[in-house]
Amino acid sequence: MRGIWRLLALLLAFVVVAASCGNDDDDVSEPAPAPATEAPAAPEPEPEPTEAPEPEPVELQEVSLQLQWVPQSQFAGFFAARDLGFYEDVGLDVTIIDGGLDIVPATVLDSGGADFAISWVPRGLVPREEGLNITNIAQVFQRSGTLQVSFVDAGITGPSDLEGKLVGNWGFGNEFELLAGLVSVGLDPQSDVTLVQQDFNMTALINGDIDAAQAMIYNEYAQVLETINPDTGELFQPEDFSVIDWNDVGTAMLQDAIWADADKLETDAEYRDIAVRFVEASLRGWIHCRDNFDECVDIVVGASPPFGGPAHQAWMMNEINALIWPSPGGVGIMDQALYDQTIDVATSQGILQAAPDAGAFRRDIAEEAVANLEAAGHDVYGNDFARRTVEVKEGGN
């Protein structure tokens, strides 16, 4: 029994020791959990690319131009400036108004029917003398295009040879160079020649109804060359005709010019600014037609309605360029000597009662426009200009 009790005591001691070891394990502190760390912030999303805002459209200023005649290469520079965006480049929306026999551009301009007009210098000066306050702001043509044409066998080589002849002319103010030319050689237009009212064609000359016909080098002269010679069955040739050029005689008058409202130029600063931009873009159109002949012919042929066929317009474009280029003082700048000659003819023939005052033309607008064109790298003189050789076709087609 004593042995049994001894065994029980050992077992109890073992249990106590084991319990004591278990309590020590319970007192051991578990390591504190690591402090929580914040998750890294998500990157800000990149902004989606946005398209650049469309520029605000520029509001174009509406401007109108009254022509002296119907669409043809005579006005090619203006059509080119419109169709190729030159007017838009200077902030203008230009409407071109056709002319005609019953339209006086100076009257349309003065009445407010157009902002600018194209007119020969005498045709602008006469209404101005009668009270319309308009002024020439750009002299586009530097030479006259008016001729007197006869068959070579008529023996008419100069104004003195017109004595006793049937001399055609259109009237309507187109005859003054002829009349002054007759006077310059001592002939009386009322008694030494027979003046005949001529249609705007060469039919009377070809039919033999008149001895000499009035013709523009860019239009009616081309018409005779576009006509079949019944004696040969071929087109007439330049050697079949004699030509009096009033530039050579010294009685030529300045023709196509840009006219503006003189009152508005003095009182309306915005109108003057428009005038400079309009002249600049118009002259740029003429520079383009000098350097891009075929394109300008196509532009005119595309005008509605064009006058004459493509070959006729090509002839006209060639000769119109020759009336503008070269421009010794810069395209659109008035040549004082030619202006004085025009006034001398106009007053000597009673077209004008007196020489106009200094306000009849002004250079400042064209000079500003030309300076802008030069600064943009354009050749405003055309000193290297030369006529092309243009193929003449029957009927100008």
Backbone torsions as a table, in degrees:
resi	resn	phi	psi	omega
1	MET	NA	-41.8	179.4
2	ARG	-59.7	-36.0	179.5
3	GLY	-68.7	-37.1	179.1
4	ILE	-63.4	-43.6	-180.0
5	TRP	-63.8	-36.5	179.9
6	ARG	-64.6	-38.5	-179.7
7	LEU	-67.7	-39.8	179.4
8	LEU	-64.6	-38.6	-179.5
9	ALA	-64.3	-38.8	179.6
10	LEU	-65.7	-41.9	179.7
11	LEU	-62.9	-40.4	-179.6
12	LEU	-65.1	-40.7	179.4
13	ALA	-62.5	-39.1	-178.9
14	PHE	-64.9	-39.9	179.4
15	VAL	-64.1	-41.3	-179.1
16	VAL	-62.9	-44.4	-179.1
17	VAL	-63.0	-42.4	-179.3
18	ALA	-63.6	-40.3	179.5
19	ALA	-65.2	-39.9	179.7
20	SER	-62.1	-41.4	178.5
21	CYS	-65.3	-36.9	179.5
22	GLY	-65.9	-38.2	178.8
23	ASN	-65.1	-37.4	178.1
24	ASP	-60.2	-39.9	-179.2
25	ASP	-64.1	-37.2	-179.2
26	ASP	-67.0	-29.3	-176.6
27	ASP	-79.0	-16.6	-178.5
28	VAL	-70.1	121.2	-177.8
29	SER	-73.6	133.0	174.3
30	GLU	-71.0	145.2	-179.1
31	PRO	-61.1	139.1	-179.0
32	ALA	-65.1	139.4	179.6
33	PRO	-61.3	143.4	179.1
34	ALA	-60.6	139.0	-179.1
35	PRO	-59.1	140.9	-179.5
36	ALA	-66.3	134.3	177.0
37	THR	-103.0	142.0	-178.9
38	GLU	-70.5	139.6	176.6
39	ALA	-64.9	141.0	179.9
40	PRO	-59.1	141.2	-177.1
41	ALA	-64.8	139.4	177.3
42	ALA	-66.8	139.2	179.9
43	PRO	-63.2	145.0	178.0
44	GLU	-63.0	133.9	178.7
45	PRO	-64.5	137.5	178.5
46	GLU	-68.7	139.5	-179.7
47	PRO	-65.1	141.0	178.7
48	GLU	-66.7	137.4	179.9
49	PRO	-61.8	139.9	179.7
50	THR	-117.6	144.9	178.5
51	GLU	-72.0	145.6	176.7
52	ALA	-62.6	140.2	-179.3
53	PRO	-62.8	142.4	177.8
54	GLU	-64.5	135.9	177.9
55	PRO	-65.0	145.9	179.0
56	GLU	-63.8	129.9	179.4
57	PRO	-61.9	138.2	178.8
58	VAL	-77.9	129.1	179.3
59	GLU	-80.9	118.0	-178.5
60	LEU	-79.7	145.1	176.7
61	GLN	-88.3	129.0	-177.2
62	GLU	-79.1	131.4	-178.1
63	VAL	-137.0	145.4	178.5
64	SER	-123.5	144.9	-179.9
65	LEU	-125.5	124.1	176.5
66	GLN	-93.3	120.5	176.6
67	LEU	-81.9	163.5	177.1
68	GLN	-86.6	-21.9	-176.4
69	TRP	-148.8	-175.0	-176.5
70	VAL	-75.8	167.5	-178.4
71	PRO	-57.2	126.0	175.9
72	GLN	-165.7	175.0	-175.3
73	SER	-64.7	-14.6	172.6
74	GLN	-54.6	-26.7	-177.1
75	PHE	-118.8	21.7	-172.7
76	ALA	-57.4	-38.4	-177.8
77	GLY	-60.8	-35.2	-179.8
78	PHE	-73.6	-41.0	176.8
79	PHE	-65.8	-38.3	178.2
80	ALA	-64.2	-43.2	179.3
81	ALA	-61.6	-36.3	178.2
82	ARG	-72.6	-51.5	-172.0
83	ASP	-73.6	-26.7	-178.2
84	LEU	-96.1	4.2	173.4
85	GLY	83.9	12.3	-179.7
86	PHE	-66.7	-35.9	176.9
87	TYR	-67.5	-41.7	178.3
88	GLU	-61.9	-35.1	-179.9
89	ASP	-60.0	-25.6	178.9
90	VAL	-108.2	17.2	172.3
91	GLY	83.5	23.7	-176.5
92	LEU	-120.2	144.6	172.0
93	ASP	-114.9	102.3	-169.3
94	VAL	-101.3	128.6	172.2
95	THR	-103.4	126.7	179.8
96	ILE	-100.2	124.7	-176.1
97	ILE	-103.1	124.6	179.6
98	ASP	-63.6	149.5	174.1
99	GLY	-101.9	-168.6	-179.7
100	GLY	175.6	177.9	-177.3
101	LEU	-58.8	-37.1	-174.2
102	ASP	-93.6	12.2	-178.2
103	ILE	-113.0	126.3	175.4
104	VAL	-106.1	104.6	-175.0
105	PRO	-54.4	-37.7	-179.1
106	ALA	-61.1	-39.5	179.8
107	THR	-68.7	-42.6	177.9
108	VAL	-59.6	-44.4	-179.4
109	LEU	-62.7	-49.6	-175.7
110	ASP	-65.7	-31.0	-178.9
111	SER	-80.8	-5.3	-178.7
112	GLY	89.1	7.3	179.4
113	GLY	-73.8	-13.6	176.3
114	ALA	-153.2	155.3	179.1
115	ASP	-82.9	-31.0	179.2
116	PHE	-143.3	161.6	-178.3
117	ALA	-145.2	153.4	173.9
118	ILE	-105.8	127.0	-179.9
119	SER	-154.5	150.1	169.6
120	TRP	-62.2	153.4	-176.7
121	VAL	-60.5	-49.1	179.0
122	PRO	-59.8	-36.1	-178.4
123	ARG	-72.3	-16.8	172.9
124	GLY	-91.5	-33.9	-176.3
125	LEU	-72.9	-35.1	-179.6
126	VAL	-63.7	-52.3	176.5
127	PRO	-60.9	-31.9	178.3
128	ARG	-64.8	-41.9	177.7
129	GLU	-64.0	-28.4	179.6
130	GLU	-84.0	-0.8	172.6
131	GLY	122.9	-5.2	178.5
132	LEU	-82.8	122.1	-175.4
133	ASN	-89.6	78.9	177.3
134	ILE	-118.2	160.3	-178.2
135	THR	-144.3	147.4	179.3
136	ASN	-81.4	119.0	-177.4
137	ILE	-109.6	-8.0	177.5
138	ALA	-161.0	119.2	-179.4
139	GLN	-93.8	94.5	-173.8
140	VAL	-70.2	-52.7	-179.3
141	PHE	-81.3	128.5	178.9
142	GLN	-94.1	-9.2	-178.4
143	ARG	-141.4	160.4	175.9
144	SER	-83.8	146.1	177.2
145	GLY	-104.9	11.5	-173.8
146	THR	-88.0	133.6	179.1
147	LEU	-127.4	163.9	164.8
148	GLN	-119.5	120.8	-170.0
149	VAL	-115.7	136.5	177.4
150	SER	-141.8	162.8	172.7
151	PHE	-70.2	144.1	-174.1
152	VAL	-60.1	-31.6	-178.1
153	ASP	-74.6	-4.8	175.4
154	ALA	-78.6	-14.6	176.8
155	GLY	72.3	25.1	-178.7
156	ILE	-100.0	105.3	-179.7
157	THR	-115.9	-10.4	179.5
158	GLY	-155.3	173.5	-176.8
159	PRO	-58.2	-35.3	-178.2
160	SER	-64.8	-25.7	-179.6
161	ASP	-75.6	-5.5	178.3
162	LEU	-82.0	-7.8	-179.5
163	GLU	-58.7	130.6	178.7
164	GLY	76.2	6.5	-176.2
165	LYS	-99.3	161.1	170.5
166	LEU	-86.4	111.3	-170.3
167	VAL	-112.9	113.3	-179.7
168	GLY	-80.0	147.0	172.7
169	ASN	-157.8	158.0	-174.9
170	TRP	-84.9	-21.1	-170.7
171	GLY	72.3	-154.7	178.9
172	PHE	56.4	27.9	179.9
173	GLY	87.1	3.4	179.7
174	ASN	-87.6	-9.3	-169.5
175	GLU	-93.3	-2.1	-167.9
176	PHE	-68.6	-35.0	177.4
177	GLU	-63.7	-41.1	176.4
178	LEU	-60.8	-50.2	-177.7
179	LEU	-60.9	-44.0	179.1
180	ALA	-65.8	-35.4	177.9
181	GLY	-64.7	-39.8	176.7
182	LEU	-63.3	-45.6	-179.7
183	VAL	-63.3	-34.3	-176.4
184	SER	-64.3	-20.6	178.1
185	VAL	-110.8	17.0	173.9
186	GLY	83.5	15.0	178.0
187	LEU	-95.3	144.2	176.2
188	ASP	-93.6	114.7	-177.8
189	PRO	-58.9	-23.9	-176.5
190	GLN	-84.9	-21.0	-174.7
191	SER	-128.2	-26.5	-174.5
192	ASP	-89.9	-13.9	175.1
193	VAL	-135.5	162.9	173.3
194	THR	-107.6	109.9	-179.3
195	LEU	-82.4	131.2	-176.1
196	VAL	-121.8	129.9	175.9
197	GLN	-66.1	123.7	-173.9
198	GLN	-112.9	141.3	172.0
199	ASP	-70.9	167.7	180.0
200	PHE	-82.8	56.5	175.4
201	ASN	-159.3	-176.1	-175.7
202	MET	-111.8	17.2	-176.6
203	THR	-60.6	-42.9	-177.4
204	ALA	-63.0	-37.7	178.0
205	LEU	-68.4	-47.6	-177.0
206	ILE	-63.5	-35.4	-179.7
207	ASN	-81.5	-7.0	179.6
208	GLY	83.0	15.1	-179.5
209	ASP	-77.6	-22.7	176.7
210	ILE	-134.5	159.2	-179.2
211	ASP	-88.8	-30.6	-179.2
212	ALA	-143.1	138.6	-176.5
213	ALA	-118.8	144.8	172.9
214	GLN	-76.6	141.4	-178.0
215	ALA	-153.5	144.2	167.7
216	MET	-88.1	136.5	-177.4
217	ILE	-60.6	-25.5	-177.3
218	TYR	-94.2	-1.1	-176.2
219	ASN	-135.3	-80.5	-173.6
220	GLU	-64.6	-34.2	176.8
221	TYR	-61.9	-38.8	175.7
222	ALA	-64.4	-34.7	-178.5
223	GLN	-60.3	-40.3	179.9
224	VAL	-69.3	-34.0	179.2
225	LEU	-73.7	-17.7	178.0
226	GLU	-91.9	6.5	-176.3
227	THR	-105.5	142.2	178.4
228	ILE	-74.5	129.6	173.2
229	ASN	-78.2	115.2	-176.4
230	PRO	-62.8	-21.5	-179.7
231	ASP	-77.8	-24.0	-176.4
232	THR	-116.7	-19.7	-175.0
233	GLY	75.7	2.8	178.3
234	GLU	-114.8	170.7	177.6
235	LEU	-63.6	146.2	170.6
236	PHE	-58.1	150.7	-179.3
237	GLN	-116.0	156.4	179.2
238	PRO	-54.5	-33.4	-179.0
239	GLU	-70.6	-8.6	176.4
240	ASP	-78.5	-10.7	-171.6
241	PHE	-126.6	154.6	167.7
242	SER	-108.8	144.3	-175.1
243	VAL	-129.1	130.6	169.5
244	ILE	-101.1	119.0	178.9
245	ASP	-103.0	116.2	-175.0
246	TRP	-68.0	-17.1	172.0
247	ASN	-64.1	-37.2	-179.5
248	ASP	-75.8	-32.0	-178.9
249	VAL	-74.0	-30.5	-179.2
250	GLY	99.5	12.6	178.1
251	THR	-116.6	16.4	178.6
252	ALA	-66.6	147.2	178.5
253	MET	-120.7	146.6	179.8
254	LEU	-65.7	143.8	-174.4
255	GLN	-116.1	-120.0	-165.5
256	ASP	-54.8	124.8	177.5
257	ALA	-141.4	160.7	175.4
258	ILE	-95.0	126.3	-178.9
259	TRP	-113.1	148.7	-178.8
260	ALA	-135.0	168.4	177.5
261	ASP	-77.7	112.6	-175.3
262	ALA	-66.0	-38.0	179.7
263	ASP	-62.5	-46.3	-178.0
264	LYS	-66.1	-34.3	178.1
265	LEU	-61.4	-32.5	-177.7
266	GLU	-84.8	-27.7	-172.0
267	THR	-111.1	-14.7	-173.9
268	ASP	-123.6	101.1	-177.0
269	ALA	-62.6	-35.3	-179.8
270	GLU	-66.0	-40.4	178.8
271	TYR	-63.4	-40.0	178.4
272	ARG	-64.4	-41.2	177.9
273	ASP	-62.1	-41.9	176.6
274	ILE	-61.6	-40.1	-179.1
275	ALA	-60.5	-43.2	179.3
276	VAL	-62.5	-45.9	-178.4
277	ARG	-66.8	-38.5	179.3
278	PHE	-64.7	-45.4	179.0
279	VAL	-64.1	-43.0	-180.0
280	GLU	-58.0	-49.8	-178.3
281	ALA	-67.6	-36.2	179.3
282	SER	-65.3	-45.9	179.2
283	LEU	-66.1	-33.1	174.2
284	ARG	-62.4	-36.5	176.0
285	GLY	-61.6	-40.7	179.0
286	TRP	-70.3	-35.7	174.5
287	ILE	-61.9	-41.9	179.6
288	HIS	-62.4	-40.6	-178.6
289	CYS	-71.1	-27.5	173.0
290	ARG	-66.1	-40.8	-172.9
291	ASP	-95.7	-12.3	-177.7
292	ASN	-135.1	64.2	-171.4
293	PHE	-53.7	-56.7	-173.3
294	ASP	-62.1	-40.3	-179.2
295	GLU	-62.2	-40.8	-178.6
296	CYS	-70.5	-35.1	174.6
297	VAL	-60.7	-43.5	179.1
298	ASP	-62.6	-38.3	179.6
299	ILE	-63.0	-43.6	-179.6
300	VAL	-67.8	-43.5	178.7
301	VAL	-59.6	-31.7	178.9
302	GLY	-79.0	-9.5	177.7
303	ALA	-70.1	156.7	-175.4
304	SER	-123.7	123.2	-11.3
305	PRO	-90.3	136.8	178.2
306	PRO	-73.2	153.3	178.3
307	PHE	-98.8	113.1	-179.6
308	GLY	84.7	166.3	-177.7
309	GLY	-84.5	-179.0	-176.9
310	PRO	-58.9	-40.9	-179.3
311	ALA	-67.2	-38.4	178.1
312	HIS	-65.0	-42.1	179.1
313	GLN	-66.3	-33.2	177.3
314	ALA	-66.7	-44.3	175.4
315	TRP	-57.0	-48.1	-177.3
316	MET	-61.8	-42.3	-179.9
317	MET	-60.6	-41.1	-179.6
318	ASN	-62.9	-45.1	-177.1
319	GLU	-76.8	-32.6	175.8
320	ILE	-64.7	-43.7	176.8
321	ASN	-56.5	-37.3	-178.8
322	ALA	-71.1	-20.6	175.7
323	LEU	-80.9	-19.0	-178.1
324	ILE	-100.3	-41.8	-172.3
325	TRP	-111.0	142.3	-5.8
326	PRO	-72.4	156.7	175.0
327	SER	-112.1	94.5	-171.3
328	PRO	-57.0	-35.8	-179.5
329	GLY	-94.8	1.6	-174.1
330	GLY	108.2	138.7	-176.8
331	VAL	-57.5	133.0	178.4
332	GLY	87.3	-8.6	-178.5
333	ILE	-87.4	130.7	-178.4
334	MET	-67.1	132.0	172.8
335	ASP	-88.5	115.8	-173.6
336	GLN	-61.7	-39.6	-178.0
337	ALA	-64.8	-41.6	179.0
338	LEU	-69.8	-34.4	175.8
339	TYR	-64.9	-44.8	179.6
340	ASP	-62.2	-38.6	177.8
341	GLN	-63.7	-42.0	178.2
342	THR	-60.2	-42.9	-179.8
343	ILE	-67.9	-39.1	178.2
344	ASP	-60.7	-45.1	179.0
345	VAL	-64.7	-44.1	-176.9
346	ALA	-63.1	-41.1	-179.3
347	THR	-77.2	-36.5	-179.5
348	SER	-67.6	-28.7	-179.3
349	GLN	-94.6	4.2	179.4
350	GLY	73.5	13.1	175.6
351	ILE	-65.9	-43.7	174.8
352	LEU	-114.1	142.1	177.7
353	GLN	-73.3	-30.7	179.8
354	ALA	-154.9	161.4	176.7
355	ALA	-61.9	137.8	-179.8
356	PRO	-67.8	161.1	177.5
357	ASP	-76.4	178.7	-174.0
358	ALA	-64.7	-17.4	-178.6
359	GLY	-79.9	0.3	-177.6
360	ALA	-67.8	-28.4	172.5
361	PHE	-146.5	157.8	177.7
362	ARG	-142.5	143.0	-177.0
363	ARG	-96.1	-18.5	-167.8
364	ASP	-60.0	-38.1	-176.7
365	ILE	-70.0	-47.0	178.5
366	ALA	-65.0	-38.0	179.6
367	GLU	-63.2	-40.6	177.9
368	GLU	-66.0	-41.3	179.4
369	ALA	-64.4	-43.1	-179.3
370	VAL	-65.8	-38.6	177.6
371	ALA	-61.4	-40.2	178.3
372	ASN	-64.6	-41.0	179.9
373	LEU	-66.3	-41.6	177.7
374	GLU	-62.8	-41.9	179.9
375	ALA	-62.6	-28.1	178.9
376	ALA	-86.2	1.7	175.2
377	GLY	92.0	14.2	-179.4
378	HIS	-87.8	143.9	175.4
379	ASP	-82.4	109.1	-174.8
380	VAL	-96.2	2.9	-176.6
381	TYR	-109.6	-39.3	178.8
382	GLY	63.4	38.6	-176.4
383	ASN	-64.7	-22.6	-178.7
384	ASP	-93.5	7.8	-176.8
385	PHE	-63.9	140.4	173.1
386	ALA	-142.6	141.1	176.4
387	ARG	-58.6	150.4	172.3
388	ARG	-88.7	168.7	167.2
389	THR	-96.2	117.4	-175.5
390	VAL	-110.4	133.8	178.9
391	GLU	-74.3	126.8	177.6
392	VAL	-91.2	132.6	-180.0
393	LYS	-125.4	150.7	-179.1
394	GLU	-56.3	128.9	179.5
395	GLY	70.9	1.8	179.0
396	GLY	76.0	12.9	-176.2
397	ASN	-93.6	NA	NA
